[in-house]
Amino acid sequence: MTPRKTDYDILVVGGGMVGASLACALRDRQLRIGVIEAVPFGAASQPGYDDRSIALAYGTRRIFETMGLWQPLADHATPIRNIHISDRGRFGITRLDAARERVDALGYVIENRILGALFGAMLAARPDIDLLSPATLAGLQVDREAATVTINDNGAERTVTTLLLVGADGANSAVRRLLDIPARRWDYGQTAIISNVTPGRPHLGTAYERFTDSGPLALLPMTDNRCSLVWTARNEDVDTLMGLGDVEFLDALQQRFGYRLGRFERIGTRHAYPLSLNRVAAHVRSRVALIGNAAHTLHPVAGQGFNLGLRDVAVLAEIVAQTTASGGDPGAQAVLQRYAQWRRGDHQRVIAFTDSLVRIFSNPLPPIAWARNLGLLAVDILPAAKHLLTRHTMGLSGRQTRLARGLRL
Ligand SMILES: Cc1cc2nc3c(=O)[nH]c(=O)nc-3n(C[C@H](O)[C@H](O)[C@H](O)COP(=O)(O)OP(=O)(O)OC[C@H]3O[C@@H](n4cnc5c(N)ncnc54)[C@H](O)[C@@H]3O)c2cc1C
């Protein structure tokens, strides 16, 4: 059946890292793409492109490379050559190593603002992409042939139609709310405090993941020998930690982390992010697909959230590209079902992995602490287990998309 004539083939709500990636992946395919973004690119209040840094898995680099996005990012990305995982005050340690996997890096660390600048410039420059920003999704009606979307554009409302509507509007997705798609939220009772710190010793490309009784603490290698800190604290401790002066905060950090990186010398601005797990009952509805944080919000313990979202992008883009190349309808039910089925296993695996890491490593019961430390040691000395964990961390387990295999859509 010939698709109905609409304003857009694909309309993406949310120009965060995941929504912007989808628009970029589908550029140059003679599709009419719209991106609705509430907060302009470059604005200090942009929630996705803030002061955080992000660990991009090796598999994400491969997807970006095929999309032509890696070249402009490469100079700003710090390679992760090793990952050092430990349990504070106990014996278990595991080390993952890029050389052992015969790759240049297990992943890369990059500042979110750099990603924001790249996406902002790309979306603004493309004749086939309409960047509608600042604008918000205000209403949504779906019938068999199209979705009709009401946009609030600087106080004025207007409607546009699209064959496929993509909800990439984050953890509190309006698309999800307007469609009454239920989401189950589990509050971890933890908050991530992030900042950049400068250690006394060179980080040598090592990422540290240290589990402590109040939550995991990560230090990721960055440019200029800085480290990106993600300190997960209990909610009741956050006000105190955020209220400390820089010297006192670095002392507290030193106590938690130890001296593997020498004495911490400097710290940048601190920000706090309350943490929860969101599981969504359905990832598709008629004419609608959810991707990224709108479809799943994770604890940042293993740095998987965006990497998982980019794999949503790679799958949806592949199916849409295949369908539209032969004149098909990108919002057809068969497209949406294929997307949902393909993504199910990866979502379940990554959610189970991150959630169990948080629960098992926060558990103070001695038998559990023993078991998890034996587990860390076992992974360290058993090559097959280490290889499996490393491939998982690199985002290379499961069925790979064309973009991840270096093949254009
Ligand atoms: C402390 C911390 C550290 C993290 N570290 C890592 C890491 O190392 N590696 C990793 O892979 N992941 C990490 N993550 C997760 C990662 O940040 C998220 O998975 C990712 O940012 C999700 O991107 P998104 O585009 O789906 O959603 P968002 O970034 O939330 O973007 C949603 C966009 O939609 C817009 N929007 C919302 N509502 C509307 C509306 N009604 N109309 C129009 N626009 C709207 C918003 O303005 C926003 O720009 C971390 C998360 C946290 C909290």
The ligand as an SDF file (V2000), in Angstrom:
LIG
                    3D

 53 58  0  0  0  0  0  0  0  0999 V2000
   25.3390   10.5590   35.9560 C   0  0  0  0  0  0  0  0  0  0  0  0
   25.0950    9.8290   34.6700 C   0  0  0  0  0  0  0  0  0  0  0  0
   26.1610    9.2860   33.9660 C   0  0  0  0  0  0  0  0  0  0  0  0
   25.9540    8.5850   32.7810 C   0  0  0  0  0  0  0  0  0  0  0  0
   27.0110    8.0220   32.1410 N   0  0  0  0  0  0  0  0  0  0  0  0
   26.8030    7.2920   31.0140 C   0  0  0  0  0  0  0  0  0  0  0  0
   27.9030    6.6780   30.3400 C   0  0  0  0  0  0  0  0  0  0  0  0
   29.0540    6.7870   30.7480 O   0  0  0  0  0  0  0  0  0  0  0  0
   27.6300    5.9400   29.2030 N   0  0  0  0  0  0  0  0  0  0  0  0
   26.3630    5.7930   28.7240 C   0  0  0  0  0  0  0  0  0  0  0  0
   26.1750    5.1150   27.7020 O   0  0  0  0  0  0  0  0  0  0  0  0
   25.3190    6.3850   29.3410 N   0  0  0  0  0  0  0  0  0  0  0  0
   25.4960    7.1260   30.4540 C   0  0  0  0  0  0  0  0  0  0  0  0
   24.4460    7.7380   31.0730 N   0  0  0  0  0  0  0  0  0  0  0  0
   23.1080    7.6270   30.4640 C   0  0  0  0  0  0  0  0  0  0  0  0
   22.9200    8.6490   29.3130 C   0  0  0  0  0  0  0  0  0  0  0  0
   23.2150    9.9400   29.7850 O   0  0  0  0  0  0  0  0  0  0  0  0
   21.5090    8.5890   28.7990 C   0  0  0  0  0  0  0  0  0  0  0  0
   21.1890    7.2650   28.4740 O   0  0  0  0  0  0  0  0  0  0  0  0
   21.3220    9.4440   27.5560 C   0  0  0  0  0  0  0  0  0  0  0  0
   21.6530   10.7670   27.8240 O   0  0  0  0  0  0  0  0  0  0  0  0
   19.8810    9.3720   27.0880 C   0  0  0  0  0  0  0  0  0  0  0  0
   19.7140   10.2080   25.9680 O   0  0  0  0  0  0  0  0  0  0  0  0
   18.2690   10.4710   25.3680 P   0  0  0  0  0  0  0  0  0  0  0  0
   18.5010   11.3000   24.1340 O   0  0  0  0  0  0  0  0  0  0  0  0
   17.5010    9.2070   25.2500 O   0  0  0  0  0  0  0  0  0  0  0  0
   17.4880   11.2990   26.4820 O   0  0  0  0  0  0  0  0  0  0  0  0
   17.7620   12.8180   27.0650 P   0  0  0  0  0  0  0  0  0  0  0  0
   19.2080   13.1010   27.1410 O   0  0  0  0  0  0  0  0  0  0  0  0
   16.9450   12.8960   28.2730 O   0  0  0  0  0  0  0  0  0  0  0  0
   17.1570   13.7240   25.9070 O   0  0  0  0  0  0  0  0  0  0  0  0
   15.7680   13.9490   25.7630 C   0  0  0  0  0  0  0  0  0  0  0  0
   15.5810   15.2410   24.9790 C   0  0  0  0  0  0  0  0  0  0  0  0
   14.1730   15.4110   24.7470 O   0  0  0  0  0  0  0  0  0  0  0  0
   13.8200   16.7720   24.9890 C   0  0  0  0  0  0  0  0  0  0  0  0
   12.3910   16.7720   25.3640 N   0  0  0  0  0  0  0  0  0  0  0  0
   11.8400   16.2530   26.4880 C   0  0  0  0  0  0  0  0  0  0  0  0
   10.4980   16.4060   26.4590 N   0  0  0  0  0  0  0  0  0  0  0  0
   10.2160   17.0500   25.2860 C   0  0  0  0  0  0  0  0  0  0  0  0
    9.0040   17.5000   24.6770 C   0  0  0  0  0  0  0  0  0  0  0  0
    7.7910   17.3020   25.2700 N   0  0  0  0  0  0  0  0  0  0  0  0
    9.0760   18.1360   23.4950 N   0  0  0  0  0  0  0  0  0  0  0  0
   10.2710   18.3270   22.8740 C   0  0  0  0  0  0  0  0  0  0  0  0
   11.4550   17.9220   23.4100 N   0  0  0  0  0  0  0  0  0  0  0  0
   11.4170   17.2860   24.5920 C   0  0  0  0  0  0  0  0  0  0  0  0
   14.7640   17.2220   26.1110 C   0  0  0  0  0  0  0  0  0  0  0  0
   14.9400   18.6200   26.1000 O   0  0  0  0  0  0  0  0  0  0  0  0
   16.0550   16.4720   25.7590 C   0  0  0  0  0  0  0  0  0  0  0  0
   16.9110   17.2290   24.9290 O   0  0  0  0  0  0  0  0  0  0  0  0
   24.6250    8.4420   32.2600 C   0  0  0  0  0  0  0  0  0  0  0  0
   23.5590    9.0020   32.9560 C   0  0  0  0  0  0  0  0  0  0  0  0
   23.7760    9.6830   34.1440 C   0  0  0  0  0  0  0  0  0  0  0  0
   22.5980   10.2690   34.8780 C   0  0  0  0  0  0  0  0  0  0  0  0
  1  2  1  0
  2  3  1  0
  2 52  2  0
  3  4  2  0
  4  5  1  0
  4 50  1  0
  5  6  2  0
  6  7  1  0
  6 13  1  0
  7  8  2  0
  7  9  1  0
  9 10  1  0
 10 11  2  0
 10 12  1  0
 12 13  2  0
 13 14  1  0
 14 15  1  0
 14 50  1  0
 15 16  1  0
 16 17  1  0
 16 18  1  0
 18 19  1  0
 18 20  1  0
 20 21  1  0
 20 22  1  0
 22 23  1  0
 23 24  1  0
 24 25  2  0
 24 26  1  0
 24 27  1  0
 27 28  1  0
 28 29  2  0
 28 30  1  0
 28 31  1  0
 31 32  1  0
 32 33  1  0
 33 34  1  0
 33 48  1  0
 34 35  1  0
 35 36  1  0
 35 46  1  0
 36 37  1  0
 36 45  1  0
 37 38  2  0
 38 39  1  0
 39 40  1  0
 39 45  2  0
 40 41  1  0
 40 42  2  0
 42 43  1  0
 43 44  2  0
 44 45  1  0
 46 47  1  0
 46 48  1  0
 48 49  1  0
 50 51  2  0
 51 52  1  0
 52 53  1  0
M  END
$$$$
